[in-house]
Amino acid sequence: MDFELTTEQKDIQEAARKFAKGEFTKELAEKHEMEHSFPRSVWQKACELGFIGLHFPTDFGGAGLNIMENVLVVEEFCRRDSGIGTAVALSDFASEIIMRFGSEKQKKEYLSAVASGKMISAGAFTEPNHGSDITRMDTRAVKDGDNWVINGTKTFITNGEIADFYIVLCQTDSDVEPAYRGMATIIVDSGVKGLSTKDVGQKMGIKMTSTAEVSFDEVRVPLNNIIGKEGRGFYQVLEFFDESRIEIAATALGIAEGAYDRTINYMMEREQFGRPIAKFQATQHKIAKMASMIEAAKLLTYKAAWNFDQGRIDPKLTSIAKYVAAKTAVMVSDEAIQIHGGYGYIMEYEVERFYRDAKITEIYEGTKEIQKNTIASEIMKKL
C-alpha cells in the first residue's frame, strides 16, 4: 500500500498551489463576494493552463489524467480561497456525464469547449418538489418528430445563470415502473427558446457561484441531444454522483485546510495575557482536533479518488468521503472563528467566509442525511 503521491501528481499539486496563490487574491475575493459575481477572468486563466477538465481525454481538450489529479487541483484551489476555488472548480460541473456516456460528436463539441474556457456546464437534476430524490422527475421530455419537447422546472442548479449548456434529467417514459427506469439525460443549450433562469437570491455562502432555478417551457432540442440510451439517465447520474461527491469532498477538504492555515498564522501572532495564544493548552487542543480531522478527511478523499480511478464504483466509500470531509470543513471553520474570537466574525480575517462556504458541502450533491442513507444501504446489502 503506497500513500505517496507520484512525481507527476506532486508537480500538478504544486502548479495548482502556485497558480492559486498568484491569482486568488484577497482583494479579488472580496470584490466578487460583494458583487455576487463569477470570477470569469481567473476561470479563463485556469482553463488556459489546463486545470479545468484535466481529467478529460486528450482528444477532447483534457490532459488524459484521472480523478485523483483533479482532486489535487480542487483541493489547492479551495485551500487558497473557498469562494473563488469553489466557483472555478465547479465550472465543468456534470460535463463528466458527456465524457462517460456521450457520443464522440457530443464529446468533441462540449468537452473541448469546457476545457478551453469557451463554455461553462451545468447539471439540471434537482426539482422543487423532490429535492434530493431523483427517483422521480416532474420534468418531462416527449418526442415530437425530430425533437424532444421538454417541460418542467429545476432548482438549486449550480452555474444556473451562467451555463452555456445544461445536462437535464428528464422523464421520457411515464408508464414504466419504477419511474427511474424511464429517464434520460438530454443536452440543452442556453439561449434556446423556452428556457429561462432565475437566481435563487442572496445565499449564506458560495456567493461567487451562480445558483438558479431553470425552467423549460416547450423547449425543443434535437433527438440526438440525448446522452447515451433512453432509459439510462438515472443510472448515468448515479454514477456521476459517485465521481462528483469525491470532488465535493475535495472542495470541503481544501476549505478546511484554508481555515486551518489562517488560524495557525493568527494564533502565532495574536497575544493574550502577555504571550501568543498558541502557548495556551486550550488552543493547542483545538488545533490538534482540527489537524486530526483534516488528516482523516484527506485520507478518505484520496482513497475514494484512487478507488474510482481503478474502475471501481463504491457508493459507500464516496459517500463516507463526502460526509466526513464536509463535516470536517464545517467543524474546522467553526473552530477557526472561535480561535480568532471577535476578529473571526468580520470579513477582514476571511475565516467567516470559509465557514459560510463550508456549510454547503453538507447540503449539495446529496445532504449529509442522504450520505448516511447511502452508507447504511450499502452496509445492509451485505448483511
C-alpha positions in Angstrom: 0.0 0.0 0.0 1.6 3.3 -1.2 0.5 6.5 0.4 2.9 8.6 -1.6 1.8 10.8 -4.5 3.7 10.3 -7.8 6.2 12.9 -9.0 3.6 14.0 -11.7 0.9 14.4 -9.1 3.2 16.4 -6.8 4.0 18.7 -9.8 0.3 19.2 -10.6 -0.4 19.9 -6.9 2.5 22.5 -6.8 1.4 24.1 -10.0 -2.2 24.5 -8.8 -0.9 25.9 -5.5 1.3 28.5 -7.2 -1.5 29.5 -9.6 -4.0 30.0 -6.9 -1.5 31.9 -4.7 -0.8 34.3 -7.6 -4.4 34.7 -8.9 -6.8 34.2 -5.9 -6.0 37.4 -4.2 -7.9 38.6 -1.1 -8.9 41.8 -2.9 -10.4 39.8 -5.8 -12.2 37.5 -3.5 -13.8 40.4 -1.6 -14.8 42.1 -4.8 -16.6 39.0 -6.2 -18.1 38.2 -2.8 -19.7 41.6 -2.5 -20.8 41.7 -6.1 -22.1 38.1 -6.1 -20.2 37.6 -9.3 -18.4 34.7 -11.0 -14.6 35.2 -11.2 -14.5 34.8 -15.0 -11.0 36.1 -15.7 -9.4 33.7 -13.2 -11.5 30.8 -14.6 -10.3 31.5 -18.1 -6.7 31.6 -17.0 -7.2 28.3 -15.2 -8.6 26.8 -18.4 -5.7 28.1 -20.5 -3.3 26.4 -18.1 -5.1 23.1 -18.3 -6.5 23.0 -14.8 -10.2 22.6 -15.9 -11.0 19.3 -17.5 -7.6 17.9 -17.0 -9.3 14.5 -16.4 -10.9 14.7 -19.9 -9.3 12.6 -22.7 -6.6 14.4 -24.7 -8.7 14.1 -27.8 -11.3 16.4 -26.2 -9.2 19.1 -24.7 -8.1 17.4 -21.5 -4.8 16.0 -20.2 -6.0 12.4 -20.0 -5.4 12.4 -16.3 -7.6 10.9 -13.5 -9.9 11.9 -10.8 -7.0 11.9 -8.3 -5.2 14.6 -10.2 -8.5 16.6 -10.4 -8.9 16.3 -6.7 -5.5 17.7 -6.0 -6.2 20.8 -8.1 -9.6 21.3 -6.5 -8.2 20.9 -3.0 -5.4 23.5 -3.7 -7.9 26.0 -5.3 -10.3 25.8 -2.3 -7.5 25.9 0.2 -6.3 29.2 -1.2 -9.8 30.7 -1.3 -13.1 29.0 -0.6 -15.2 31.2 -2.8 -13.0 31.5 -5.9 -11.9 27.9 -5.6 -15.4 26.5 -5.5 -16.6 28.7 -8.4 -13.7 27.8 -10.7 -13.6 24.1 -9.7 -17.3 23.6 -10.5 -17.2 25.4 -13.9 -17.2 22.0 -15.6 -20.0 20.5 -13.3 -21.7 17.5 -14.8 -19.7 17.5 -18.0 -18.4 14.1 -16.9 -21.7 12.6 -17.9 -20.9 13.5 -21.5 -17.3 12.3 -21.0 -18.5 8.9 -19.8 -21.7 8.3 -21.8 -21.8 10.8 -24.6 -21.3 10.3 -28.3 -18.0 11.2 -30.0 -19.7 14.3 -31.5 -21.0 15.4 -28.1 -17.6 15.0 -26.5 -15.8 16.9 -29.3 -18.4 19.8 -29.2 -18.8 20.2 -25.4 -15.8 18.8 -23.6 -13.3 20.6 -25.7 -15.2 23.9 -25.2 -15.4 23.4 -21.4 -11.7 22.6 -21.1 -10.6 25.6 -23.3 -12.7 28.1 -21.4 -15.4 28.6 -24.1 -18.2 27.0 -22.2 -19.5 26.5 -18.6 -21.7 23.5 -17.9 -24.5 22.7 -15.5 -26.3 19.6 -14.3 -30.0 20.1 -14.0 -31.2 17.4 -11.7 -32.9 18.8 -8.5 -36.6 19.7 -8.7 -38.7 21.9 -6.3 -41.0 19.0 -5.3 -38.4 16.3 -5.0 -35.1 17.8 -3.7 -32.5 15.0 -3.2 -34.9 12.3 -4.5 -34.0 11.8 -8.2 -36.0 8.6 -8.5 -39.0 10.7 -9.6 -38.9 13.6 -12.1 -41.7 16.1 -12.9 -39.7 17.4 -15.9 -40.9 15.6 -19.0 -39.3 15.2 -22.4 -41.5 13.8 -25.2 -40.7 13.0 -28.8 -42.2 15.2 -31.5 -40.8 14.5 -34.9 -37.0 15.0 -34.8 -37.1 16.8 -31.5 -37.5 16.4 -27.8 -40.0 18.8 -26.3 -39.1 19.5 -22.6 -41.3 21.0 -19.9 -40.5 21.4 -16.2 -38.5 23.2 -13.6 -35.2 22.5 -11.9 -34.0 24.3 -8.9 -30.7 25.0 -6.9 -28.8 24.5 -10.2 -25.1 25.2 -9.9 -23.9 27.6 -12.7 -27.6 28.1 -13.4 -27.5 31.6 -14.8 -24.0 31.5 -16.4 -24.0 28.0 -18.0 -23.7 27.6 -21.8 -25.4 24.3 -21.7 -27.4 22.1 -19.3 -27.5 18.3 -18.8 -31.1 17.8 -17.9 -32.5 14.7 -16.3 -36.0 14.1 -17.7 -38.7 11.6 -17.5 -39.1 10.2 -21.1 -41.4 7.3 -20.2 -44.1 7.9 -17.7 -45.6 4.4 -17.8 -42.6 2.3 -16.8 -42.3 1.1 -13.2 -40.3 2.0 -11.2 -40.2 5.5 -12.7 -36.4 5.9 -12.7 -36.2 3.3 -15.4 -37.9 5.8 -17.8 -35.4 8.7 -17.5 -32.8 10.2 -19.9 -30.2 12.9 -19.8 -30.6 15.5 -22.6 -28.3 18.3 -23.5 -30.0 21.7 -23.7 -28.0 24.7 -24.9 -28.6 28.1 -23.2 -30.4 30.6 -25.2 -32.8 28.1 -26.7 -36.4 29.3 -26.9 -38.5 28.5 -23.9 -35.5 28.2 -21.5 -35.4 30.7 -18.6 -33.3 31.1 -15.5 -33.8 33.0 -12.2 -31.3 33.5 -9.5 -32.3 31.9 -6.2 -31.4 35.2 -4.4 -28.9 36.1 -1.7 -27.2 33.0 -0.2 -25.4 32.3 3.0 -22.2 31.3 1.2 -20.7 30.4 -2.2 -21.7 33.9 -3.4 -19.4 33.7 -6.4 -21.2 30.6 -7.7 -24.4 31.1 -9.7 -27.3 29.1 -8.2 -30.5 29.4 -10.1 -33.9 28.0 -10.9 -34.0 26.8 -14.5 -37.4 26.4 -16.3 -38.3 24.7 -19.6 -41.4 25.7 -21.4 -41.9 23.8 -24.6 -38.2 23.7 -25.1 -37.3 21.9 -28.3 -33.9 20.2 -28.9 -32.8 17.6 -31.5 -33.4 13.9 -30.6 -29.6 13.3 -30.9 -29.1 15.6 -27.9 -29.8 12.6 -25.7 -26.8 11.3 -23.9 -26.4 7.5 -24.3 -29.5 5.4 -24.4 -33.1 6.3 -23.4 -33.9 4.9 -20.0 -30.4 5.1 -18.7 -30.4 8.7 -17.4 -31.0 7.8 -13.7 -28.1 5.4 -13.8 -25.8 7.8 -15.5 -26.5 10.5 -12.9 -25.9 8.0 -10.1 -22.5 7.1 -11.5 -21.7 10.8 -11.9 -22.6 11.4 -8.2 -20.0 8.7 -7.2 -17.5 10.9 -9.1 -18.8 14.4 -8.2 -19.1 13.6 -4.5 -15.4 13.0 -4.5 -14.9 16.4 -6.0 -17.1 18.0 -3.3 -15.1 16.1 -0.7 -12.0 17.8 -2.2 -13.6 21.2 -2.0 -14.5 20.6 1.6 -11.0 19.4 2.4 -9.5 22.4 0.8 -11.8 24.8 2.7 -10.9 23.0 6.0 -7.2 23.4 5.2 -7.6 27.0 4.2 -9.3 27.9 7.5 -6.7 25.9 9.4 -3.8 27.7 7.7 -5.2 31.1 8.6 -5.8 30.0 12.2 -2.2 28.8 12.6 -0.9 32.1 11.3 -3.2 34.1 13.6 -2.5 32.2 16.8 1.2 32.6 16.3 0.8 36.4 16.1 -2.0 37.1 18.5 -1.0 37.7 22.1 -3.2 37.4 25.2 -2.0 37.8 28.8 1.5 38.6 27.6 2.1 35.6 25.3 1.0 34.2 22.0 -2.3 32.3 22.2 -0.5 29.4 20.6 1.1 28.8 24.0 -2.3 28.0 25.7 -3.2 24.4 26.0 -6.8 25.0 25.2 -5.8 26.5 21.8 -3.4 23.6 21.2 -6.1 21.1 21.8 -8.3 22.8 19.3 -5.7 22.8 16.6 -4.9 19.1 17.4 -8.5 18.2 16.8 -8.6 20.3 13.6 -5.4 18.7 12.2 -6.7 15.2 13.1 -9.9 15.6 11.3 -8.3 17.2 8.2 -5.9 14.2 8.0 -8.8 11.7 8.2 -10.8 13.6 5.6 -7.7 13.8 3.3 -7.1 10.0 3.5 -10.7 9.2 2.8 -10.9 11.7 -0.1 -7.7 10.4 -1.7 -8.8 6.8 -1.2 -12.2 7.4 -2.9 -10.5 9.2 -5.8 -7.9 6.4 -6.2 -10.6 3.7 -6.0 -12.7 5.4 -8.7 -9.6 5.6 -10.9 -9.2 1.8 -10.6 -12.6 1.5 -12.3 -14.5 0.5 -9.1 -17.8 2.2 -8.3 -18.2 2.2 -4.5 -21.1 4.4 -3.3 -20.4 3.7 0.3 -16.8 4.9 0.1 -17.6 8.1 -1.9 -20.4 8.9 0.5 -18.2 8.4 3.5 -15.6 10.6 2.0 -18.0 13.4 1.3 -19.8 13.1 4.6 -16.5 13.2 6.7 -14.9 15.9 4.6 -17.9 18.2 4.7 -18.3 17.7 8.4 -14.6 18.5 8.8 -14.9 21.7 6.8 -17.8 22.9 9.0 -16.1 21.9 12.3 -12.7 23.3 11.4 -14.1 26.6 10.1 -16.2 26.9 13.2 -13.1 26.4 15.5 -11.2 28.8 13.3 -13.7 31.5 14.1 -13.6 30.6 17.8 -9.8 30.9 18.0 -9.9 34.2 16.1 -12.6 35.5 18.6 -14.3 38.7 17.5 -11.9 39.1 14.6 -13.1 35.8 13.2 -16.6 37.3 12.8 -15.5 40.1 10.4 -14.7 39.8 6.7 -11.1 41.1 7.1 -9.9 37.8 8.6 -11.6 35.5 5.9 -12.5 32.6 8.2 -16.1 33.7 8.5 -16.3 33.4 4.7 -14.7 30.0 4.8 -17.3 28.9 7.4 -20.2 30.1 5.2 -18.8 28.4 2.1 -18.1 25.2 4.1 -21.7 24.6 5.1 -23.0 24.0 1.5 -20.7 20.9 1.2 -23.0 19.2 3.7 -26.0 20.0 1.5 -25.4 19.8 -2.2 -24.6 16.6 -4.1 -26.8 14.9 -1.5 -27.3 16.2 2.0 -25.4 14.6 4.9 -28.6 12.6 5.6 -28.6 11.3 2.1 -25.0 10.2 2.5 -25.9 8.3 5.7 -28.7 6.6 3.8 -26.4 5.6 1.1 -23.7 4.3 3.5 -26.3 2.4 5.5 -27.9 0.9 2.4 -24.6 -0.4 1.1 -23.9 -1.9 4.5 -27.3 -3.6 4.7 -26.9 -5.1 1.3 -24.0 -7.2 2.6 -25.8 -8.4 5.8 
